[in-house]
């Protein structure tokens, strides 16, 4: 991270769907996935997987290149246009994916 980074956020897609008895969460922007026994656990595990991915590209010093290639826009504050509602699967729709775009903080002013 650069010293002049200030509370930098990106918005990434979370696709969560039920497969058998678990929920699978995917971030297509970075081709990262995770799973959990509940929607919330799958979502939290996905955030952790994305964070590890971002730490890896930071360590390789290729974050700017990756963001450019994947058209990832950065924000200097939490984006207001992103809906942050909790979600749940409706009965009878267990195999339908839930998709949301969620802000993720990638840098913090020290």
KOLVOSE-286468 format. One record per residue (C-alpha): x, z, y. Coordinates in steps of 0.05 Angstrom, whole numbers, plus 5000, padded with zeros to 4 digits. Each point is the difference from the previous one (the first is absolute). Example, Ala and Ser with C-alpha at 12.3 -4.5 7.8 and 13.67 -1.06 7.14 Angstrom:
524651564910
502749875069
# end
This chain:
500050005000
502349865070
501050575049
495049685048
494449974949
494150425024
494350174954
499849304970
494149824956
498349404957
493249824970
500049854926
494449824951
497950484946
496249684942
497450534952
496249834937
498050374937
503349794936
497850384938
500450745019
504949935058
500149705069
505349495017
502349935072
503649385025
503449825066
500449234999
504449965062
505850334963
497849864928
500050754987
495050374955
498450684973
494450364964
496350654994
494350364966
495949985064
499449525058
503350505046
505850124952
501149254990
499949915076
505050575012
504649744945
499749315031
502150285068
505950344965
501949354965
499649615066
504350545034
505349944945
499949245008
500950065075
505750504990
503349504954
499749425049
502450475056
506050204957
501549264989
499149895075
495049434988
493750325028
499549535060
501249394955
494750234949
494950155054
501149325031
499549634933
493650384983
497149955070
499550765006
498350215071
502650665026
496250475047
502950545045
494050464987
494850084946
495649375004
493150165024
496749384970
501150234929
494250364967
502350654969
493750204962
500150334932
497349554947
496950054931
497849534947
492549934992
496850094932
499849354963
505849715040
505850344964
503649344987
499349755072
506350105041
499850395065
504349695054
502150315066
505549925050
503550655016
505350175051
506550284973
505350335042
506849684989
504250355053
499650655038
503350165066
505150564989
# end
